[in-house]
Amino acid sequence: MILENKVAVVTGAGSGIGRATAIRLAKEGAAVAILDINEAHAVETAEMIQKEGGRALPVMTDITKREDVFAAAEKTVQAFGPLDIWVNCAGYSKIIPFLEHTDELWNRTMDINLKGCFLGCQAAVTHMNEKGGAIVNFSSESGKKGTTWYAAYCASKFAVLGLTQSVAAEFASKGIRCNAVCPGVVLTPMWDQQVADYAKKRNLKPEEVMPRFRNNIPLHRLCELKEVTDLVVFLLSDNSSYMTGQSINLTGGNTMY
Ligand SMILES: NC(=O)c1ccc[n+]([C@@H]2O[C@H](COP(=O)([O-])OP(=O)(O)OC[C@H]3O[C@@H](n4cnc5c(N)ncnc54)[C@H](O)[C@@H]3O)[C@@H](O)[C@H]2O)c1
């Protein structure tokens, strides 16, 4: 229980990595606010945690809206006490040729992946300013390397690393650490649509997509949810007390810089 009595916020906690992270933080002893735009999914995650005896609060939140994000932070403090941890995990991803990127797609991607992360960091440091804390932002392998049919997503995830370093630098003296995680492929609902889009991009059958990934990754397998949450817990705990402003690859050796 390495996060015993900590108070945590996880955005995008209604699905995939965010859900797995919220459940893991609760297992490690934290009280967790489950922020998601999908209220039913947020409630579901909270119930999963409560069933195991953990503490969770679902808060329907659009992380692109300042008032929503700050209200969610307030609700969390009222329910559980001052914040120690904030994980910006909500995300949006679309694989599509560069010339087919519309303004709407660009803005949506930037709003959710970058502005949402910016607002989350602001709410977090506002609440942590007196006592310190730890923030983890979700970037991606695509935050380290540009790739075809992925311009908006890659641009947003590169930007998350700049945001992470800036927040880390500005608030280090306040005892607030801010690091980023850069996973490769993790099988979550995010891939439900992406498999078809990726197949189109590479001229493959949908069933050939995951085997191709596995084959190209040096460790020859996809990333497990537990491997993501292991890294997140490490970055949030005192085991990483001398690390801030870092972006850690979790790609089975696919990215090494
Ligand atoms: N799955 C992967 O292969 C992978 C790889 C690298 C990075 N990532 C990143 O990890 C994070 C989580 O990805 P995932 O695979 O779990 O995705 P997912 O699609 O399973 O979950 C994303 C969650 O974010 C929520 N969300 C979307 N817009 C929101 C908004 N405006 N306000 C609040 N919540 C919102 C969704 O409702 C959903 O519950 C994302 O930032 C993603 O870019 C994922």
PDBQT file of the ligand as one rigid body, heavy atoms in Angstrom, charges set to zero:
ROOT
HETATM    1  N1  LIG A 301      -3.998   2.538 -25.627  1.00  0.00    +0.000 N 
HETATM    2  C1  LIG A 301      -2.840   2.834 -26.168  1.00  0.00    +0.000 C 
HETATM    3  O1  LIG A 301      -2.289   2.068 -26.997  1.00  0.00    +0.000 OA
HETATM    4  C2  LIG A 301      -2.136   4.115 -25.772  1.00  0.00    +0.000 A 
HETATM    5  C3  LIG A 301      -0.800   4.274 -26.158  1.00  0.00    +0.000 A 
HETATM    6  C4  LIG A 301      -0.113   5.440 -25.808  1.00  0.00    +0.000 A 
HETATM    7  C5  LIG A 301      -0.766   6.421 -25.100  1.00  0.00    +0.000 A 
HETATM    8  N2  LIG A 301      -2.073   6.260 -24.757  1.00  0.00    +0.000 N 
HETATM    9  C6  LIG A 301      -2.719   7.351 -24.009  1.00  0.00    +0.000 C 
HETATM   10  O2  LIG A 301      -3.212   6.827 -22.795  1.00  0.00    +0.000 OA
HETATM   11  C7  LIG A 301      -4.385   7.550 -22.409  1.00  0.00    +0.000 C 
HETATM   12  C8  LIG A 301      -5.535   6.580 -22.139  1.00  0.00    +0.000 C 
HETATM   13  O3  LIG A 301      -5.806   5.872 -23.335  1.00  0.00    +0.000 OA
HETATM   14  P1  LIG A 301      -6.795   4.607 -23.406  1.00  0.00    +0.000 P 
HETATM   15  O4  LIG A 301      -6.226   3.710 -24.401  1.00  0.00    +0.000 OA
HETATM   16  O5  LIG A 301      -7.095   4.154 -22.045  1.00  0.00    +0.000 OA
HETATM   17  O6  LIG A 301      -8.086   5.305 -24.065  1.00  0.00    +0.000 OA
HETATM   18  P2  LIG A 301      -9.661   4.997 -23.892  1.00  0.00    +0.000 P 
HETATM   19  O7  LIG A 301     -10.282   5.507 -25.150  1.00  0.00    +0.000 OA
HETATM   20  O8  LIG A 301      -9.896   3.595 -23.495  1.00  0.00    +0.000 OA
HETATM   21  O9  LIG A 301     -10.069   5.955 -22.675  1.00  0.00    +0.000 OA
HETATM   22  C9  LIG A 301     -10.067   7.351 -22.803  1.00  0.00    +0.000 C 
HETATM   23  C10 LIG A 301     -11.041   7.917 -21.783  1.00  0.00    +0.000 C 
HETATM   24  O10 LIG A 301     -10.967   9.354 -21.868  1.00  0.00    +0.000 OA
HETATM   25  C11 LIG A 301     -12.289   9.849 -21.738  1.00  0.00    +0.000 C 
HETATM   26  N3  LIG A 301     -12.431  11.194 -22.311  1.00  0.00    +0.000 N 
HETATM   27  C12 LIG A 301     -12.368  11.539 -23.626  1.00  0.00    +0.000 A 
HETATM   28  N4  LIG A 301     -12.612  12.864 -23.748  1.00  0.00    +0.000 NA
HETATM   29  C13 LIG A 301     -12.827  13.362 -22.509  1.00  0.00    +0.000 A 
HETATM   30  C14 LIG A 301     -13.134  14.648 -21.997  1.00  0.00    +0.000 A 
HETATM   31  N5  LIG A 301     -13.293  15.706 -22.796  1.00  0.00    +0.000 N 
HETATM   32  N6  LIG A 301     -13.287  14.784 -20.665  1.00  0.00    +0.000 NA
HETATM   33  C15 LIG A 301     -13.144  13.715 -19.837  1.00  0.00    +0.000 A 
HETATM   34  N7  LIG A 301     -12.882  12.471 -20.262  1.00  0.00    +0.000 NA
HETATM   35  C16 LIG A 301     -12.712  12.296 -21.590  1.00  0.00    +0.000 A 
HETATM   36  C17 LIG A 301     -13.152   8.836 -22.488  1.00  0.00    +0.000 C 
HETATM   37  O11 LIG A 301     -14.527   8.934 -22.132  1.00  0.00    +0.000 OA
HETATM   38  C18 LIG A 301     -12.517   7.517 -22.054  1.00  0.00    +0.000 C 
HETATM   39  O12 LIG A 301     -13.117   7.020 -20.883  1.00  0.00    +0.000 OA
HETATM   40  C19 LIG A 301      -4.669   8.537 -23.545  1.00  0.00    +0.000 C 
HETATM   41  O13 LIG A 301      -4.151   9.797 -23.210  1.00  0.00    +0.000 OA
HETATM   42  C20 LIG A 301      -3.934   7.926 -24.711  1.00  0.00    +0.000 C 
HETATM   43  O14 LIG A 301      -3.583   8.895 -25.669  1.00  0.00    +0.000 OA
HETATM   44  C21 LIG A 301      -2.769   5.124 -25.070  1.00  0.00    +0.000 A 
ENDROOT
TORSDOF 0
